[in-house]
Amino acid sequence: MKLLLAEDTRDLNRSVTVLFEMQGYDVDSAFDGEQALEFLKNDSYDCVVLDIMMPKVDGYGVLAEMRRRHISTPVLLLTAKAEIEDRVSGLDAGADDYLPKPFASKELLARIRALTRRRRMDDFRELRLGNIVLDADKYTLSASNSVRLSNKEFDLMALLMSNADVALSTAYLLEHVWKYDESAQEDTVWLYVSYLKRKLRAVRSSVTIEGDKGGCFRLAEVDAQ
């Protein structure tokens, strides 16, 4: 499971990163809002932890840009601001939870677990197509090498691989991957398809995703690179 931590206080950033890694999370650490947005442009995460008071772009700005891009990843605001008005502002801006500093490590981890609970795939341990393997235990996509997938990337890839001969509509993918998430829409599907296409190239897959934004998508084998 992969987290993005955006916190400009370097000592706190390092200590929280170590805390998450000790719990088995993969962590990307950003020290300002611009760096956080760059990470979000290139990868998918299971949860984003944002400090509000950051240089270049503050946490509210990062959150607003995430929602504008239709990134529905859960967001925990981690901040020294503890007034009721600030909490309401963060939640109204699209945050999923709010934890003021100072905080207990156990509470932070509990909040992350609550935001990242994922549906386990009990009907298979791995799926194969072409030269790729999707591992349900490790949440990895492998071919010549391996990459970790976020929850939504995994669920989307599993659905595509389980219906490899079928073109699945954007509406179908929204219904079966995003389910009750009312904020998810056509752009959300296209964003995650783009993430997966990039990761398929990264592992030198013989499989690609065919389809255009708003239309139908299917996996198709291509000549290995």
C-alpha positions as semicolon CSV with decimal commas, in nm:
position;residue;x (nm);y (nm);z (nm)
1;M;0,000;0,000;0,000
2;K;0,140;0,337;-0,102
3;L;0,117;0,671;0,080
4;L;0,215;1,026;-0,009
5;L;0,328;1,241;0,284
6;A;0,357;1,617;0,230
7;E;0,509;1,787;0,536
8;D;0,760;2,072;0,521
9;T;0,906;2,022;0,871
10;R;1,191;1,791;0,781
11;D;1,236;1,618;1,117
12;L;0,864;1,543;1,140
13;N;0,856;1,433;0,777
14;R;1,140;1,187;0,836
15;S;0,993;1,048;1,159
16;V;0,647;0,997;1,010
17;T;0,798;0,841;0,697
18;V;0,990;0,593;0,914
19;L;0,675;0,524;1,116
20;F;0,478;0,442;0,800
21;E;0,758;0,231;0,653
22;M;0,783;0,030;0,974
23;Q;0,415;-0,057;0,925
24;G;0,488;-0,187;0,575
25;Y;0,372;0,112;0,371
26;D;0,556;0,241;0,065
27;V;0,601;0,616;0,117
28;D;0,682;0,909;-0,109
29;S;0,782;1,216;0,093
30;A;0,730;1,572;-0,028
31;F;0,852;1,886;0,151
32;D;0,628;2,142;-0,021
33;G;0,303;2,155;-0,214
34;E;0,459;2,177;-0,559
35;Q;0,659;1,860;-0,497
36;A;0,344;1,685;-0,372
37;L;0,156;1,779;-0,690
38;E;0,443;1,648;-0,901
39;F;0,424;1,312;-0,722
40;L;0,046;1,307;-0,777
41;K;0,095;1,378;-1,147
42;N;0,308;1,068;-1,192
43;D;0,168;0,809;-0,954
44;S;-0,138;0,683;-0,768
45;Y;-0,167;0,652;-0,391
46;D;-0,392;0,482;-0,138
47;C;-0,388;0,784;0,094
48;V;-0,238;1,134;0,094
49;V;-0,132;1,301;0,420
50;L;-0,113;1,679;0,378
51;D;0,016;1,950;0,607
52;I;-0,181;2,271;0,553
53;M;0,097;2,524;0,614
54;M;0,347;2,436;0,338
55;P;0,558;2,660;0,113
56;K;0,489;2,717;-0,259
57;V;0,143;2,555;-0,249
58;D;-0,038;2,501;0,080
59;G;-0,234;2,192;0,173
60;Y;-0,566;2,347;0,072
61;G;-0,419;2,425;-0,269
62;V;-0,289;2,070;-0,317
63;L;-0,626;1,929;-0,210
64;A;-0,817;2,159;-0,446
65;E;-0,592;2,063;-0,736
66;M;-0,634;1,692;-0,657
67;R;-1,011;1,722;-0,667
68;R;-0,995;1,937;-0,982
69;R;-0,797;1,656;-1,148
70;H;-1,063;1,410;-1,026
71;I;-0,815;1,233;-0,798
72;S;-1,047;1,081;-0,536
73;T;-0,768;0,938;-0,316
74;P;-0,849;0,977;0,058
75;V;-0,680;1,281;0,216
76;L;-0,584;1,326;0,581
77;L;-0,500;1,682;0,680
78;L;-0,217;1,685;0,932
79;T;-0,174;2,035;1,070
80;A;-0,107;2,257;1,369
81;K;-0,435;2,435;1,303
82;A;-0,693;2,299;1,545
83;E;-0,974;2,554;1,544
84;I;-1,321;2,432;1,446
85;E;-1,333;2,673;1,151
86;D;-1,009;2,530;1,011
87;R;-1,137;2,173;1,043
88;V;-1,460;2,265;0,868
89;S;-1,267;2,445;0,592
90;G;-1,052;2,138;0,530
91;L;-1,343;1,896;0,522
92;D;-1,547;2,128;0,300
93;A;-1,250;2,147;0,062
94;G;-1,266;1,770;0,012
95;A;-1,051;1,623;0,289
96;D;-1,161;1,290;0,437
97;D;-1,019;1,336;0,786
98;Y;-0,835;1,587;1,002
99;L;-0,568;1,531;1,268
100;P;-0,421;1,830;1,455
101;K;-0,064;1,838;1,583
102;P;0,071;1,722;1,817
103;F;-0,066;1,374;1,758
104;A;-0,004;1,024;1,889
105;S;0,154;0,779;1,646
106;K;-0,111;0,518;1,725
107;E;-0,390;0,759;1,639
108;L;-0,225;0,861;1,311
109;L;-0,187;0,495;1,210
110;A;-0,546;0,420;1,308
111;R;-0,669;0,709;1,091
112;I;-0,461;0,581;0,797
113;R;-0,595;0,227;0,840
114;A;-0,951;0,359;0,846
115;L;-0,895;0,554;0,524
116;T;-0,716;0,275;0,339
117;R;-0,923;-0,032;0,425
118;R;-0,939;-0,225;0,103
119;R;-1,148;-0,504;-0,034
120;R;-0,945;-0,822;-0,044
121;M;-0,973;-1,031;-0,359
122;D;-1,061;-1,374;-0,218
123;D;-1,134;-1,544;-0,548
124;F;-0,774;-1,545;-0,676
125;R;-0,416;-1,512;-0,561
126;E;-0,282;-1,404;-0,900
127;L;-0,394;-1,336;-1,255
128;R;-0,187;-1,384;-1,570
129;L;-0,217;-1,243;-1,919
130;G;0,058;-1,229;-2,178
131;N;0,379;-1,181;-1,982
132;I;0,218;-0,997;-1,687
133;V;0,126;-1,128;-1,345
134;L;-0,109;-0,949;-1,104
135;D;-0,038;-1,060;-0,747
136;A;-0,329;-1,021;-0,502
137;D;-0,112;-1,076;-0,194
138;K;0,155;-0,819;-0,275
139;Y;-0,057;-0,584;-0,489
140;T;0,212;-0,593;-0,758
141;L;0,208;-0,596;-1,136
142;S;0,503;-0,788;-1,280
143;A;0,662;-0,872;-1,613
144;S;1,036;-0,813;-1,661
145;N;1,022;-0,629;-1,326
146;S;0,756;-0,535;-1,070
147;V;0,568;-0,224;-0,959
148;R;0,334;-0,172;-0,664
149;L;-0,026;-0,075;-0,735
150;S;-0,264;0,136;-0,531
151;N;-0,602;-0,009;-0,433
152;K;-0,788;0,146;-0,723
153;E;-0,514;0,057;-0,973
154;F;-0,525;-0,302;-0,851
155;D;-0,905;-0,328;-0,868
156;L;-0,912;-0,173;-1,215
157;M;-0,636;-0,400;-1,344
158;A;-0,802;-0,708;-1,192
159;L;-1,132;-0,620;-1,360
160;L;-0,965;-0,568;-1,697
161;M;-0,765;-0,891;-1,671
162;S;-1,073;-1,087;-1,564
163;N;-1,253;-0,962;-1,875
164;A;-0,962;-0,963;-2,117
165;D;-1,175;-1,036;-2,424
166;V;-1,440;-0,775;-2,341
167;A;-1,443;-0,400;-2,397
168;L;-1,563;-0,250;-2,067
169;S;-1,739;0,085;-2,076
170;T;-1,640;0,380;-1,860
171;A;-1,978;0,354;-1,686
172;Y;-1,916;-0,014;-1,609
173;L;-1,573;0,062;-1,463
174;L;-1,714;0,342;-1,248
175;E;-1,985;0,111;-1,117
176;H;-1,754;-0,183;-1,037
177;V;-1,431;-0,010;-0,927
178;W;-1,549;0,317;-0,773
179;K;-1,894;0,192;-0,671
180;Y;-2,045;0,441;-0,426
181;D;-1,787;0,716;-0,472
182;E;-2,005;0,996;-0,608
183;S;-1,702;1,216;-0,680
184;A;-1,566;0,967;-0,936
185;Q;-1,645;1,041;-1,298
186;E;-1,524;0,992;-1,654
187;D;-1,201;1,184;-1,591
188;T;-1,128;0,965;-1,287
189;V;-1,138;0,648;-1,496
190;W;-0,915;0,802;-1,761
191;L;-0,665;0,917;-1,497
192;Y;-0,628;0,566;-1,353
193;V;-0,614;0,407;-1,698
194;S;-0,326;0,646;-1,769
195;Y;-0,150;0,543;-1,448
196;L;-0,182;0,176;-1,543
197;K;-0,065;0,231;-1,900
198;R;0,247;0,403;-1,764
199;K;0,313;0,113;-1,524
200;L;0,258;-0,147;-1,795
201;R;0,527;0,027;-1,999
202;A;0,753;0,043;-1,693
203;V;0,747;-0,337;-1,647
204;R;0,790;-0,393;-2,024
205;S;0,454;-0,560;-2,053
206;S;0,336;-0,741;-2,365
207;V;-0,011;-0,610;-2,278
208;T;-0,155;-0,264;-2,325
209;I;-0,486;-0,095;-2,251
210;E;-0,682;0,008;-2,559
211;G;-0,953;0,271;-2,551
212;D;-1,016;0,643;-2,544
213;K;-1,135;0,876;-2,271
214;G;-1,505;0,831;-2,201
215;G;-1,527;0,516;-2,412
216;C;-1,463;0,146;-2,364
217;F;-1,137;-0,013;-2,249
218;R;-0,987;-0,357;-2,296
219;L;-0,651;-0,528;-2,257
220;A;-0,474;-0,630;-2,575
221;E;-0,148;-0,810;-2,632
222;V;0,119;-0,634;-2,831
223;D;0,465;-0,734;-2,941
224;A;0,701;-0,728;-2,640
225;Q;0,948;-0,444;-2,648
